[in-house]
Amino acid sequence: MTVHTAPIALDFDEGIDRKTLRRLRDRFMAVNQHRWERARSALTYRQQVALEVLPLVFHLNHPALPGYLDSDCPYGLSHYRPTEPTLNAARRLARTFSLKDEGRRKPDLEALFLMGSPGTLGHSVASDLDIWLCHRADLPERGVRCLERKAESLAAWASTLGVELHVFVFSAADWRTGRQRAEVTGENCGSAQHYLLLDEFYRTSIHLGGCYPLWWLVPVEDEGRYDECARQLIDCRFIRGDEYIDFGPALSIPQEEFLGAGVWQLYKGIDAPWKSILKLLLIECYARGEHQPLLSRVFKAAIYAGQTDPDRLDPYILLYERLELWLLEEDAPERLALVRQSLYLKAGLPLTRSAQLVSGWRTGLLQSLVDNWGWSAAEIENLDNRVRWRAEDVVTLRRAVVAELTHSYRLLSRLARDHGTRAAISSNDMNLLGRKLYAAFQRKAGKIEQINPGLAPSLAEENLAFHHQSEQGGAAGYDGWLLYRDLEDPSDAFWQPVIRRSGNLTELMVWCYCNGLLSRSTRLNVRGGTSTASVAEMREMLDALGSFLPFPVEPAGREALSRGVHPLRNLLFVNVGLDPQAHLTERGLHKLSARHDSLGFSGGRENLVNTIDQVTFNSWHEVSLQHYAAGDTLIQCLKNVLASVAGAPDRLPEIMVHSHNKGHGATIARRVKELFTDVMRHFFAGGLGPHPLRYVIEMDRRFFVLRFNGTEPGFVALDSTGALMDYLAKPQQSYVPVVFDRHALLTDLPLRTVCHASESGNIQVFYRLSGDKARVWVVDELGSVFSWQQGYVNRRYLLVPLLRFLENLTERRQLRQLETVADIGGTQCYEMVLRDGQWHAERRPDADSNVPLPGLEVQAIGIQEGDSRVRFDIFCGDQEFTVQEYGNQLIPAVAHYIRSLRHSPERYPVYLTDIHLPHDLDPQVYQQDIQTIQYLYYRSELENALNQHL
C-alpha cells in the first residue's frame, strides 16, 4: 500500500481542472475507506451488520429492513449505490428483501456520515457510533420528525446487537446558520459548541453514502475565501453541485465557544474522564494558540501533500502530537503525563496482554507511542491491571483528574471573561452543566465523596476490617474508626496501612458502600472496642443500604438537574454501635413495661433513641450523611428533614429507618418511622405546605412542639405538662391548630380531644365534670388553649359567668367591626364525655347564659403606663376602685368591699363579667385586635388574686 503520493496543488486564481479535483476526491475517499475498514474490524460479526446496512436502511424505506415505520417516511440517499456486501448483509437480516428500481425520484437525504472515534486509535469496545444524517433543506417538518423517529427505532435495534447508536438528523443549510435542533443530552453538545464540533467532524468523519463534503476541495490556504471558492467550483461547473454537501469552513474557533465547550466536556468527563481530558486540553490549546491551525486543517493539508498513511492521519495521533508539542513548550510534565495516561486508557488496549488482542494495527500504533514515551513495564502493567486498583490508588488518580478538570473549567471561564464575550452556550445549558459539576465534585459538609468516576472497573474488597480507635490504645474517649483490609490477626493493625479514618462508623460504611468497596460478598471483621458494633449489626446495615440505594449510584439525568435539588429518600440508622439500655444489658436484664413507646419507654419514660445517622439521597444523586449524637437528637433530625422538604412539599421523601434487631431495635425503628411519617403527613398534607400547626411530641418526660416560621421549622422544648399548657395558651398571629403525636399526652386524653375539635374563628368552651370538680378549656378564635380547674355546684354557676364574659368580648368586637360582623364566630359549649372507652366532645346548648346570676357586675379596665406591667381599675357595680387611689392595696380593698356586701359568711368565688385591655399591652406593639386568650389570662389572674383575699 502506497502511503505517500505526489502532492496536489489547486490554484483557483491560475486555474483548476476537473481531473485534479476527481483525483483529490478519490484520495480523500481512499483515506475514508481505510478508516471504514478499521472501524468495521473493531466490531463483532453481528455488530458489523449494523454498520454495513446503515446507508441502505435510509436509502430505502423497505418494510423488511430495521427502523421501518411507515410508507410516508422520507428516503433516498443522493447518488448512493449499495455494494454487494451491503446487499448480502440486508438479505441476512431479511430473506424477503430485494432491491427495486425507484426510477428518477428526487432523494430526500443528501449524505450520511459516521464521526468520532470509530476507525481510530481511540475506538474502544465501549465506544458508540455517532451518525450525521443530512436531509435536503426543503424537507417538510413532518418528514423531519418521521426521520427522527426512525433514527430512534434504529438505535433500539442496534442496541440488540450490542451497538450504541446515535443518529443526529439535520440539514447542512440549518447547520451553517446554527439552526440545527440542539439540546443537552448524554450524546449531544447542545448549544455548547459549533465550530469545535465541525473541526472534529472534518478530521474524524467517515463518509457512508451520499454527497461528499465540499470542504475537501478548498485548499487550506484558500479557506479565508471559502465561499468564493465554493461558488467558483459550482458556478463554473468544475463539479456538480448536487454531488457535494457544504457545512462551511472551519477557519478558527470563536472565543465565545470555549467556555460552553469546556463546560460540556466537563459534563462528559464526570463519568468518562479520559476522552474529555484530551478534548479539554485541546480546547485550552486552541484558546491559547490563536495562530496555530486547527487539526482539521492539519489533516487536510497532509492529504493535499500526499500523506495517506492511516496511522499518521489518525485523529488521536494528530491530537496527541499537538498536545505534546504545546505542553513541552509550557513546561508542564505532570499534565503531559496525564495526557499520555488518558490516551492509553481511552484506547482500552492492555499491551501486557497484546498476544490476546485482535486489532493488530491499534496495538502496533499504541506500542510505538509507549516506546517513545519511555514507559517502564511496571507502569504499563499498573494501567493494564486497573481491575486490581484499590481505593488508595483511585483517590490519588481522582485528585489529578479533578484538578485537571477544575483547572480547565476555571481557565476557560477566565478566557471568556477576559475577551469580554458571551459564552456560546444558553443560560439553561450552562446552569444544567454547572449543576452536574457541583453534584459530582463539590465538597460540602456530610457529602459522601465518589472517588471512582470511571477510573477503575471495581474497587470491591474481599476482606474489610472496621476497628474502633479504643482497640488501638491512644487517647481515652476517642470514638474514631479505622478501616483496614485483609487483617488475618487484629494485632496486624499496628503494621497495616489504614484505608480511611472516620469519627463515625456509619459514615465509614456508607463511604465503602457508595464507592464499591463493600458488598454482600465482602468478609467483615469488626473490633468494636468500647462500642457494641458487631458483624451481625453491620450485615443488617449493609442490607438496609442495599434496599435504600442500589449500587452503583448513577448520575442524575437532565430533567432532575434542571429542577431544584430536593431529597428523594432518607435512611435513618438509630443507635449504631450502642445499646440504649446498656446499664441493664450488662446485668443480663431488660426492662419490661406496659409502656412500649420507644420515646417514653417504661415507667421511667426513657427515650431509647440515643443517636441517629441520617443518610440522604437527593434528586441530583448526591449522597450525604449527618450524625446526631448530642442534645435532642431525634428532634434535631426531624427538624432538618422538615426543612429539606419545605422547598418541595409536593415531593415528600421516602423515610426508611433501621435499628439493630438486638434488644428493642425493631420496635425503635417502627416508632421513629411512624413519627417522621405522621409529622410530614400533617405539615404537608395535600402536597402543600408547610401548614401552620403546632405538633406536640412527648419524649423522655418532656414535650417538644414543632412549628414552622415561614419555611423554616423550629421547636420548643418544655419540661412539664404545666409548661406545655402555658405554651398552648400563648397568643397567635393567625389560627394555628394543635396536633398531638399519637403517643403524646396519653395521660390527658380529654385535652387531645379538645384540641382535635378546635375550629378556626370560633370560641369554644369545653368542660369535664368529675364529682365536685370541673375542668374547663377554652379554645379561642386563633387556636390558643386556656384551661383551669374549679369547684362544681351546678352547670349554671359553672358556665354562665364565663359565657357572659365571652359574650361581652364578642359584642364589643361586633360594635368595633360592623363591616365584618359575619366573620366573627359565636361561643360554643361542649361537654367531654367518656363513651365506649373514647372521649367525645358533645355539643351542649348555651341557653343558660341568658339567665341572670345574683351578685355584682365586676369589671376591670386595664391601664398601660410605660414599660411597667399592665394595671387595672376595678368597678364593683357603681363602686370604683382605681390604681391611683389604692395603689398596691387595690385587690384587698375590692375583696373587702365584696365581703361586706355578702349576707352569709360562706366563702365562694367571685367572677369578673368584663375586662377592657389597652391596645398597647406590649409597649412596642399596637394590637388592633386583642385575642380572646389574652382576656382570659388577665381574667384568671385577677379572679385568683381576688379569691385569695375573700
HUJOTA-V66950 format. One record per backbone hydrogen bond with DSSP energy under -1.0 kcal/mol. NH is the residue of the N-H (numbers start at 1). CO is the residue of the C=O. E is the energy in kcal/mol with one decimal. If there is no record, write none. Layout:
[[NH,CO,E] [NH,CO,E]]
This chain:
[[5,306,-2.6] [8,304,-3.2] [15,11,-2.5] [21,17,-1.8] [22,18,-2.6] [23,19,-2.2] [24,20,-2.4] [25,21,-2.6] [26,22,-2.7] [27,23,-1.7] [28,24,-2.1] [29,25,-2.4] [30,26,-1.9] [31,27,-2.1] [32,28,-2.6] [33,29,-2.5] [34,30,-1.9] [35,31,-2.2] [36,32,-2.7] [37,33,-2.5] [38,34,-2.2] [39,35,-2.8] [40,36,-2.6] [41,37,-2.2] [42,38,-1.1] [43,40,-1.5] [48,44,-2.3] [51,47,-1.4] [52,48,-2.4] [53,49,-2.4] [57,53,-2.4] [58,54,-1.1] [59,55,-1.9] [60,56,-2.7] [65,62,-1.7] [68,65,-1.2] [73,70,-1.3] [76,58,-1.3] [78,109,-2.4] [80,77,-2.1] [87,83,-2.1] [88,84,-2.5] [89,85,-2.1] [90,86,-2.1] [91,87,-2.2] [92,88,-1.8] [93,89,-1.3] [94,90,-2.2] [97,94,-1.7] [108,75,-2.0] [109,76,-2.7] [110,134,-2.9] [111,134,-1.4] [112,209,-2.5] [113,132,-2.2] [114,206,-2.8] [115,130,-2.4] [120,117,-1.9] [123,120,-1.5] [127,124,-1.5] [129,164,-3.0] [131,166,-3.4] [132,113,-2.6] [133,168,-2.7] [134,111,-2.5] [135,170,-1.7] [136,108,-2.6] [139,136,-1.6] [144,140,-1.9] [145,141,-2.4] [146,142,-1.8] [147,143,-2.2] [148,144,-2.1] [149,145,-2.1] [150,146,-2.2] [151,147,-2.5] [152,148,-1.9] [153,149,-2.2] [154,150,-2.5] [155,151,-2.2] [156,152,-2.0] [157,153,-2.0] [158,154,-3.0] [159,155,-1.9] [161,158,-1.5] [162,159,-1.2] [163,158,-2.3] [166,129,-2.7] [168,131,-3.1] [170,133,-2.1] [175,171,-2.1] [176,172,-2.4] [177,173,-1.4] [178,175,-1.3] [179,174,-2.8] [185,188,-1.1] [192,189,-2.2] [198,194,-2.1] [199,195,-2.7] [200,196,-2.1] [201,197,-2.6] [202,198,-2.6] [203,199,-1.4] [204,200,-1.4] [205,201,-2.5] [206,114,-3.7] [208,112,-2.6] [209,112,-1.3] [211,110,-3.1] [212,243,-2.5] [214,245,-2.8] [216,213,-1.3] [217,214,-1.7] [218,215,-1.3] [222,219,-1.4] [223,220,-1.3] [225,222,-1.7] [226,223,-1.4] [229,225,-2.2] [230,226,-2.6] [231,227,-2.3] [232,228,-2.0] [233,229,-2.3] [234,230,-1.8] [235,231,-3.5] [236,232,-1.8] [237,234,-1.3] [238,233,-1.7] [239,233,-1.6] [243,240,-2.0] [244,241,-1.1] [245,212,-2.8] [257,254,-1.8] [258,255,-1.1] [261,257,-2.6] [262,258,-2.7] [263,259,-2.7] [264,260,-2.2] [265,261,-2.3] [266,262,-2.0] [267,263,-2.3] [268,264,-2.1] [269,265,-2.9] [270,266,-1.3] [272,268,-1.9] [277,273,-2.7] [278,274,-1.5] [279,275,-2.1] [280,276,-3.1] [281,277,-2.3] [282,278,-1.7] [283,279,-2.4] [284,280,-2.5] [285,281,-2.6] [286,282,-2.9] [287,283,-2.6] [288,284,-2.3] [289,285,-2.8] [290,288,-1.2] [292,289,-1.5] [298,294,-1.7] [299,295,-2.7] [300,296,-2.2] [301,297,-2.6] [302,298,-2.0] [303,299,-1.6] [304,300,-2.4] [305,301,-2.0] [306,303,-1.4] [307,302,-2.8] [308,3,-3.4] [313,309,-1.8] [318,314,-2.5] [319,315,-2.3] [320,316,-2.6] [321,317,-2.7] [322,318,-1.8] [323,319,-2.2] [324,320,-3.1] [325,321,-2.1] [326,322,-2.0] [327,323,-2.9] [328,324,-2.2] [329,325,-1.7] [330,326,-1.9] [332,327,-2.2] [336,332,-2.1] [337,333,-2.3] [338,334,-1.8] [339,335,-2.2] [340,336,-2.5] [341,337,-2.3] [342,338,-2.6] [343,339,-2.6] [344,340,-2.4] [345,341,-2.5] [346,342,-2.6] [347,343,-2.0] [348,344,-1.1] [351,349,-1.1] [353,350,-1.9] [354,351,-1.7] [356,353,-1.8] [357,354,-1.2] [360,358,-1.9] [363,359,-1.9] [364,360,-2.5] [365,361,-2.2] [366,362,-2.7] [367,363,-2.6] [368,364,-2.0] [369,365,-1.5] [370,366,-2.6] [371,367,-2.4] [372,368,-1.8] [373,369,-1.8] [374,370,-1.1] [375,370,-1.5] [380,376,-1.9] [381,377,-2.4] [382,378,-2.1] [383,379,-1.8] [384,380,-2.5] [385,381,-1.5] [388,385,-2.1] [389,386,-1.8] [394,390,-2.0] [395,391,-2.7] [396,392,-1.8] [397,393,-2.0] [398,394,-3.4] [399,395,-2.0] [400,396,-1.3] [401,397,-2.5] [402,398,-3.3] [403,399,-2.0] [404,400,-2.0] [405,401,-2.7] [406,402,-2.9] [407,403,-2.5] [408,404,-2.6] [409,405,-2.2] [410,406,-2.6] [411,407,-2.5] [412,408,-2.6] [413,409,-2.3] [414,410,-2.3] [415,411,-2.5] [416,412,-2.2] [417,413,-2.1] [418,414,-3.0] [419,415,-1.8] [420,417,-1.5] [421,416,-1.8] [424,256,-4.5] [425,423,-2.3] [430,426,-2.7] [431,427,-2.4] [432,428,-2.5] [433,429,-2.9] [434,430,-2.4] [435,431,-2.1] [436,432,-1.7] [437,433,-2.2] [438,434,-2.5] [439,435,-2.8] [440,436,-1.9] [441,437,-3.0] [442,438,-1.5] [447,444,-2.1] [448,623,-3.4] [454,452,-2.3] [461,517,-2.1] [464,523,-2.5] [465,484,-2.5] [466,525,-3.1] [467,482,-2.8] [468,527,-3.0] [469,480,-3.2] [471,468,-2.2] [472,469,-1.8] [478,475,-1.2] [481,502,-4.0] [482,467,-2.8] [483,500,-2.2] [484,465,-2.7] [492,489,-2.5] [493,490,-1.7] [494,491,-1.3] [495,492,-1.9] [496,492,-1.2] [499,483,-2.9] [502,481,-2.3] [508,504,-1.7] [509,505,-2.3] [510,506,-3.0] [511,507,-2.3] [512,508,-2.1] [513,509,-2.6] [514,510,-3.0] [515,511,-1.5] [516,513,-1.5] [517,512,-2.0] [518,512,-1.5] [522,519,-1.4] [523,462,-3.4] [525,464,-1.8] [527,466,-2.8] [531,528,-2.4] [532,577,-2.6] [538,534,-2.1] [539,535,-2.4] [540,536,-2.0] [541,537,-2.3] [542,538,-2.4] [543,539,-2.2] [544,540,-2.2] [545,541,-2.5] [546,542,-2.5] [547,543,-1.8] [548,544,-1.9] [549,545,-2.9] [561,557,-2.2] [562,558,-1.7] [563,560,-1.2] [568,617,-2.7] [569,617,-1.7] [570,654,-3.1] [571,615,-3.0] [572,656,-3.1] [573,613,-2.7] [574,658,-2.8] [575,611,-2.5] [578,575,-1.5] [582,579,-1.6] [584,581,-1.5] [585,581,-2.6] [586,582,-2.3] [587,584,-1.1] [588,585,-2.1] [589,584,-2.6] [600,597,-1.6] [601,606,-3.4] [602,595,-1.6] [605,602,-1.9] [606,601,-2.5] [608,598,-3.2] [612,628,-2.3] [613,573,-2.6] [614,626,-3.0] [615,571,-3.1] [616,624,-2.7] [617,569,-2.4] [618,622,-2.0] [619,566,-2.5] [621,618,-2.1] [624,616,-2.2] [625,446,-2.8] [626,614,-2.0] [628,612,-3.2] [633,631,-1.9] [636,632,-2.6] [637,633,-2.5] [638,634,-2.7] [639,635,-2.7] [640,636,-2.1] [641,637,-2.3] [642,638,-2.4] [643,639,-2.2] [644,640,-1.8] [645,641,-1.3] [646,642,-1.7] [648,645,-1.9] [651,648,-2.0] [654,568,-2.2] [656,570,-2.9] [658,572,-3.2] [665,662,-1.0] [668,664,-2.7] [669,665,-2.6] [670,666,-2.2] [671,667,-2.3] [672,668,-2.6] [673,669,-2.4] [674,670,-2.4] [675,671,-2.4] [676,672,-2.5] [677,673,-2.6] [678,674,-2.5] [679,675,-2.6] [680,676,-2.2] [681,677,-2.2] [682,678,-2.0] [683,679,-2.5] [684,680,-2.2] [687,684,-1.6] [688,685,-1.1] [691,683,-2.7] [694,737,-2.7] [695,706,-2.8] [696,739,-3.1] [697,704,-2.9] [699,702,-3.0] [700,599,-2.3] [702,699,-1.5] [703,718,-3.0] [704,697,-3.0] [705,716,-2.4] [706,695,-2.9] [707,714,-2.1] [709,712,-2.9] [712,709,-1.5] [714,707,-2.4] [716,705,-1.7] [718,703,-3.3] [724,720,-1.8] [725,721,-2.5] [726,722,-2.2] [727,723,-1.9] [728,724,-2.6] [729,725,-1.3] [730,727,-1.6] [736,782,-2.0] [739,694,-3.1] [741,696,-3.0] [744,741,-1.9] [748,745,-1.6] [752,748,-1.3] [753,749,-2.1] [754,750,-2.5] [755,751,-2.5] [756,752,-2.0] [757,753,-1.6] [758,755,-1.0] [761,781,-2.4] [762,759,-1.2] [763,826,-1.9] [764,779,-2.8] [765,828,-3.5] [766,777,-3.2] [767,830,-1.9] [768,775,-2.4] [770,773,-2.8] [773,770,-1.5] [774,790,-2.5] [775,768,-2.4] [776,788,-2.9] [777,766,-3.0] [778,786,-3.0] [779,764,-2.6] [780,784,-2.3] [783,780,-1.9] [785,728,-2.2] [786,778,-2.6] [788,776,-2.1] [790,774,-2.4] [792,772,-2.6] [798,794,-1.4] [799,795,-2.4] [800,796,-2.2] [803,799,-3.2] [804,800,-2.8] [805,801,-2.0] [806,802,-2.5] [807,803,-2.5] [808,804,-2.0] [809,805,-1.6] [810,806,-2.4] [811,807,-2.7] [812,808,-2.1] [813,809,-2.1] [814,810,-2.2] [815,811,-2.0] [816,812,-1.9] [817,813,-2.2] [820,817,-1.3] [821,818,-1.0] [823,820,-1.1] [824,821,-1.5] [825,761,-1.2] [828,763,-2.4] [830,765,-2.7] [831,842,-2.9] [832,767,-3.0] [833,840,-2.7] [835,838,-3.0] [838,835,-1.7] [840,833,-2.5] [842,831,-2.7] [844,829,-2.7] [849,846,-1.7] [850,847,-1.8] [851,848,-1.6] [859,875,-2.6] [860,914,-1.7] [861,873,-3.1] [862,916,-3.3] [863,871,-3.4] [868,865,-1.5] [871,863,-2.5] [873,861,-2.5] [874,881,-2.7] [875,859,-2.7] [876,879,-2.7] [877,857,-2.7] [879,876,-2.4] [881,874,-2.7] [886,882,-2.7] [887,883,-2.4] [889,886,-2.1] [890,887,-1.3] [893,889,-2.0] [894,890,-2.4] [895,891,-2.5] [896,892,-2.5] [897,893,-2.1] [898,894,-2.3] [899,895,-2.4] [900,896,-1.9] [913,858,-2.5] [914,858,-1.2] [916,860,-2.6] [925,922,-2.2] [927,919,-3.5] [934,931,-1.2] [935,931,-1.2] [936,932,-2.4] [937,933,-2.0] [938,934,-2.0] [939,935,-2.5] [940,936,-2.5] [941,937,-2.3] [942,938,-2.6] [943,939,-2.8] [944,940,-2.5] [945,941,-2.1] [946,942,-2.7] [947,943,-2.8] [948,944,-1.6]]
